[in-house]
Amino acid sequence: MQRVFVGDVQGCADELREVIVRADARFGREYELWPVGDLVNRGPKSREVLEQVRALWEEGRACPVLGNHELALLRLELGLREEAPDDTFQEVLAAPDGGQWTAWIRSWPLVRPGRLGSRAFAVVHA
């Protein structure tokens, strides 16, 4: 199984879709997407990014880790921070199923271990 690592998607669903299309063309369905945090915020389509990653995750082919923007989203949901003028993840929180999205995000680890051949590694958002 090949691994495709991608970081700081930040709500850019069209660009993530292009990464997925290219990975599909190169590896077929024999790859895992490893989003390295900051899938949401700054770009225009945070929810769509989550939908794309969730579809792969449900197939057992996505291994996301938390980034600071996911933590900001969760803190906002819990009332632990104010909304910033440049936040763009409100569509996730405002959705009727927003709580399901944030529950899923809360299930992501801060660190995800893995192996590439005989080598161990750990993925974190830096």
Backbone as CSV, one residue per row, in Angstrom:
resi,resn,N_x,N_y,N_z,CA_x,CA_y,CA_z,C_x,C_y,C_z
1,MET,0.856,-1.178,0.000,0.000,0.000,0.000,0.902,1.241,0.000
2,GLN,0.680,2.108,-0.958,1.418,3.372,-1.026,0.789,4.374,-0.068
3,ARG,1.575,5.334,0.365,1.059,6.407,1.216,1.290,7.741,0.521
4,VAL,0.268,8.588,0.591,0.357,9.942,0.049,0.160,10.880,1.231
5,PHE,1.190,11.666,1.530,1.150,12.613,2.637,0.827,13.995,2.085
6,VAL,-0.116,14.679,2.735,-0.475,16.029,2.304,-0.765,16.863,3.552
7,GLY,-0.174,18.038,3.601,-0.382,18.898,4.756,-0.985,20.232,4.362
8,ASP,-1.626,20.863,5.332,-2.120,22.228,5.175,-3.030,22.410,3.963
9,VAL,-4.011,21.550,3.839,-5.006,21.692,2.766,-5.814,22.972,2.993
10,GLN,-6.125,23.264,4.218,-6.771,24.493,4.667,-7.994,24.902,3.840
11,GLY,-8.921,23.964,3.708,-10.185,24.295,3.068,-10.132,24.396,1.561
12,CYS,-9.057,23.966,0.939,-8.907,24.041,-0.526,-9.319,22.706,-1.138
13,ALA,-10.616,22.504,-1.260,-11.171,21.230,-1.709,-10.819,20.909,-3.155
14,ASP,-10.795,21.902,-4.020,-10.493,21.634,-5.428,-9.065,21.111,-5.572
15,GLU,-8.154,21.702,-4.834,-6.756,21.280,-4.894,-6.582,19.889,-4.289
16,LEU,-7.291,19.600,-3.203,-7.227,18.257,-2.627,-7.790,17.237,-3.598
17,ARG,-8.885,17.592,-4.254,-9.467,16.685,-5.251,-8.440,16.358,-6.330
18,GLU,-7.664,17.346,-6.748,-6.627,17.119,-7.760,-5.557,16.155,-7.241
19,VAL,-5.168,16.294,-5.989,-4.207,15.358,-5.394,-4.778,13.943,-5.422
20,ILE,-6.040,13.810,-5.058,-6.687,12.493,-5.032,-6.795,11.919,-6.444
21,VAL,-7.159,12.749,-7.410,-7.248,12.292,-8.806,-5.881,11.789,-9.274
22,ARG,-4.840,12.527,-8.973,-3.485,12.110,-9.381,-3.057,10.829,-8.667
23,ALA,-3.384,10.718,-7.379,-3.047,9.494,-6.646,-3.807,8.304,-7.216
24,ASP,-5.094,8.507,-7.540,-5.886,7.439,-8.166,-5.264,7.006,-9.488
25,ALA,-4.828,7.973,-10.296,-4.243,7.661,-11.599,-2.938,6.886,-11.445
26,ARG,-2.172,7.236,-10.443,-0.863,6.597,-10.273,-0.940,5.261,-9.538
27,PHE,-1.770,5.184,-8.491,-1.777,4.001,-7.626,-3.074,3.199,-7.673
28,GLY,-4.053,3.648,-8.441,-5.360,2.991,-8.396,-5.958,3.204,-7.016
29,ARG,-6.427,2.147,-6.408,-6.988,2.255,-5.059,-5.995,1.730,-4.026
30,GLU,-4.766,1.534,-4.437,-3.742,0.958,-3.565,-2.900,2.046,-2.894
31,TYR,-3.568,3.001,-2.265,-2.856,4.025,-1.512,-3.704,4.480,-0.332
32,GLU,-3.019,5.056,0.632,-3.669,5.713,1.765,-3.306,7.182,1.706
33,LEU,-4.275,8.022,2.002,-4.031,9.462,2.124,-3.755,9.753,3.592
34,TRP,-2.633,10.406,3.864,-2.251,10.779,5.221,-2.273,12.302,5.313
35,PRO,-3.428,12.896,5.606,-3.491,14.351,5.790,-2.798,14.741,7.095
36,VAL,-1.874,15.655,6.992,-1.009,15.995,8.119,-1.482,17.299,8.767
37,GLY,-2.750,17.335,9.152,-3.292,18.472,9.879,-3.631,19.671,9.013
38,ASP,-4.401,20.549,9.601,-4.879,21.778,8.963,-5.648,21.505,7.667
39,LEU,-6.614,20.618,7.760,-7.497,20.383,6.616,-8.499,21.519,6.461
40,VAL,-8.830,22.170,7.557,-9.878,23.194,7.551,-9.291,24.583,7.742
41,ASN,-10.114,25.569,7.380,-9.873,26.996,7.639,-8.980,27.621,6.571
42,ARG,-9.143,28.904,6.412,-8.439,29.772,5.472,-9.011,29.677,4.057
43,GLY,-9.213,28.480,3.537,-9.772,28.317,2.196,-11.289,28.304,2.229
44,PRO,-11.919,28.230,1.046,-13.366,28.415,0.955,-14.222,27.173,1.201
45,LYS,-13.641,25.976,1.284,-14.470,24.764,1.286,-14.021,23.750,2.335
46,SER,-14.003,24.158,3.584,-13.558,23.253,4.657,-14.422,22.002,4.743
47,ARG,-15.722,22.170,4.654,-16.604,20.998,4.765,-16.368,20.027,3.615
48,GLU,-16.192,20.542,2.424,-15.955,19.670,1.272,-14.641,18.905,1.431
49,VAL,-13.636,19.548,1.988,-12.373,18.857,2.274,-12.637,17.698,3.236
50,LEU,-13.376,17.980,4.305,-13.689,16.928,5.271,-14.466,15.792,4.612
51,GLU,-15.390,16.122,3.727,-16.167,15.086,3.034,-15.263,14.187,2.195
52,GLN,-14.293,14.783,1.505,-13.383,13.996,0.675,-12.528,13.059,1.533
53,VAL,-12.011,13.588,2.616,-11.165,12.770,3.490,-12.004,11.705,4.186
54,ARG,-13.208,12.076,4.599,-14.078,11.105,5.280,-14.433,9.937,4.348
55,ALA,-14.655,10.215,3.080,-14.962,9.137,2.138,-13.805,8.135,2.069
56,LEU,-12.592,8.627,2.007,-11.428,7.726,2.002,-11.266,7.034,3.351
57,TRP,-11.506,7.765,4.432,-11.399,7.203,5.778,-12.375,6.038,5.953
58,GLU,-13.598,6.202,5.441,-14.600,5.137,5.554,-14.194,3.891,4.776
59,GLU,-13.347,4.067,3.768,-12.807,2.929,3.015,-11.536,2.375,3.669
60,GLY,-11.122,2.974,4.776,-9.888,2.560,5.430,-8.648,3.079,4.731
61,ARG,-8.799,4.203,3.980,-7.688,4.713,3.173,-7.318,6.159,3.492
62,ALA,-7.658,6.645,4.682,-7.228,7.978,5.109,-6.857,7.913,6.583
63,CYS,-5.767,8.571,6.925,-5.225,8.542,8.282,-4.890,9.965,8.729
64,PRO,-5.890,10.791,9.024,-5.617,12.188,9.381,-5.065,12.346,10.791
65,VAL,-4.332,13.432,10.986,-3.905,13.864,12.318,-4.387,15.299,12.527
66,LEU,-4.524,15.660,13.787,-4.978,17.004,14.131,-3.909,18.049,13.851
67,GLY,-4.368,19.183,13.344,-3.521,20.356,13.203,-4.090,21.485,14.036
68,ASN,-3.393,22.586,14.074,-3.844,23.705,14.899,-5.177,24.285,14.422
69,HIS,-5.495,24.177,13.133,-6.782,24.720,12.667,-7.950,23.819,13.065
70,GLU,-7.740,22.505,13.117,-8.793,21.631,13.647,-8.999,21.923,15.136
71,LEU,-7.900,22.130,15.849,-8.019,22.468,17.269,-8.738,23.802,17.453
72,ALA,-8.487,24.766,16.583,-9.195,26.051,16.652,-10.689,25.864,16.409
73,LEU,-11.037,25.021,15.463,-12.442,24.712,15.185,-13.099,24.102,16.420
74,LEU,-12.441,23.146,17.039,-13.000,22.501,18.229,-13.102,23.470,19.400
75,ARG,-12.109,24.323,19.563,-12.150,25.323,20.632,-13.299,26.302,20.418
76,LEU,-13.528,26.699,19.163,-14.642,27.601,18.861,-15.969,26.913,19.175
77,GLU,-16.098,25.665,18.790,-17.319,24.910,19.069,-17.600,24.844,20.571
78,LEU,-16.560,24.707,21.360,-16.711,24.590,22.813,-16.780,25.928,23.532
79,GLY,-16.691,27.018,22.770,-16.743,28.345,23.380,-15.450,28.739,24.073
80,LEU,-14.349,28.127,23.690,-13.061,28.397,24.320,-12.231,29.417,23.554
81,ARG,-12.766,29.899,22.451,-12.096,30.953,21.686,-13.145,31.727,20.926
82,GLU,-12.818,32.940,20.577,-13.685,33.782,19.757,-13.421,33.465,18.284
83,GLU,-14.418,33.700,17.475,-14.238,33.551,16.032,-13.299,34.657,15.547
84,ALA,-12.316,34.283,14.762,-11.371,35.247,14.199,-11.914,35.770,12.871
85,PRO,-11.561,36.985,12.486,-12.062,37.549,11.226,-11.718,36.714,9.996
86,ASP,-10.598,35.986,10.052,-10.201,35.207,8.879,-10.570,33.725,8.973
87,ASP,-11.365,33.325,9.967,-11.841,31.943,10.052,-12.811,31.662,8.911
88,THR,-12.674,30.503,8.300,-13.581,30.128,7.210,-14.183,28.743,7.415
89,PHE,-14.194,28.254,8.634,-14.743,26.918,8.876,-16.141,26.943,9.481
90,GLN,-16.798,28.112,9.462,-18.131,28.237,10.042,-19.134,27.284,9.397
91,GLU,-18.952,26.987,8.107,-19.885,26.094,7.419,-19.919,24.713,8.075
92,VAL,-18.827,24.297,8.676,-18.790,23.007,9.367,-19.635,23.092,10.629
93,LEU,-19.429,24.131,11.416,-20.158,24.286,12.673,-21.637,24.580,12.461
94,ALA,-21.964,25.314,11.421,-23.346,25.726,11.177,-24.201,24.627,10.547
95,ALA,-23.586,23.592,10.025,-24.334,22.525,9.359,-25.179,21.749,10.364
96,PRO,-26.348,21.256,9.938,-27.175,20.452,10.846,-26.424,19.260,11.441
97,ASP,-25.463,18.728,10.691,-24.667,17.596,11.174,-23.278,18.035,11.646
98,GLY,-23.151,19.315,11.979,-21.859,19.853,12.414,-21.267,19.107,13.598
99,GLY,-22.114,18.705,14.526,-21.631,17.955,15.681,-21.029,16.617,15.310
100,GLN,-21.545,16.008,14.248,-20.967,14.740,13.779,-19.584,14.965,13.183
101,TRP,-19.424,16.090,12.463,-18.104,16.400,11.892,-17.096,16.667,12.989
102,THR,-17.491,17.437,13.993,-16.528,17.745,15.052,-16.244,16.516,15.918
103,ALA,-17.222,15.646,16.108,-16.966,14.399,16.844,-15.935,13.555,16.088
104,TRP,-16.066,13.494,14.778,-15.104,12.741,13.974,-13.713,13.372,14.090
105,ILE,-13.648,14.691,13.995,-12.358,15.378,14.110,-11.737,15.109,15.479
106,ARG,-12.552,15.106,16.530,-12.026,14.827,17.870,-11.432,13.424,17.974
107,SER,-11.816,12.530,17.094,-11.271,11.164,17.129,-9.876,11.074,16.507
108,TRP,-9.442,12.123,15.815,-8.126,12.088,15.181,-7.033,12.204,16.232
109,PRO,-5.943,11.493,16.050,-4.833,11.625,16.998,-3.969,12.848,16.695
110,LEU,-3.187,13.243,17.682,-2.170,14.277,17.470,-0.938,13.675,16.789
111,VAL,-0.686,12.412,17.061,0.458,11.696,16.495,-0.047,10.375,15.949
112,ARG,0.365,10.036,14.734,-0.024,8.758,14.142,1.252,8.015,13.739
113,PRO,1.508,6.865,14.357,2.681,6.080,13.971,2.399,5.257,12.722
114,GLY,3.450,4.904,12.033,3.333,4.062,10.856,4.664,3.413,10.544
115,ARG,4.673,2.664,9.464,5.892,2.012,8.997,5.982,2.179,7.487
116,LEU,7.170,2.447,7.030,7.501,2.434,5.610,8.560,1.354,5.450
117,GLY,8.131,0.196,4.984,9.046,-0.933,4.947,9.431,-1.312,6.368
118,SER,10.712,-1.366,6.632,11.179,-1.717,7.975,11.353,-0.500,8.878
119,ARG,11.103,0.686,8.347,11.327,1.911,9.113,10.049,2.415,9.767
120,ALA,10.165,2.688,11.046,9.045,3.290,11.785,9.076,4.796,11.598
121,PHE,7.908,5.400,11.617,7.823,6.860,11.558,6.616,7.303,12.373
122,ALA,6.553,8.578,12.636,5.401,9.184,13.314,5.052,10.461,12.569
123,VAL,3.772,10.638,12.314,3.281,11.830,11.621,2.655,12.754,12.649
124,VAL,3.067,14.014,12.605,2.491,15.069,13.432,2.370,16.312,12.564
125,HIS,1.503,17.215,12.992,1.443,18.516,12.331,2.414,19.438,13.052
126,ALA,3.345,19.994,12.303,4.376,20.815,12.955,4.071,22.289,12.787
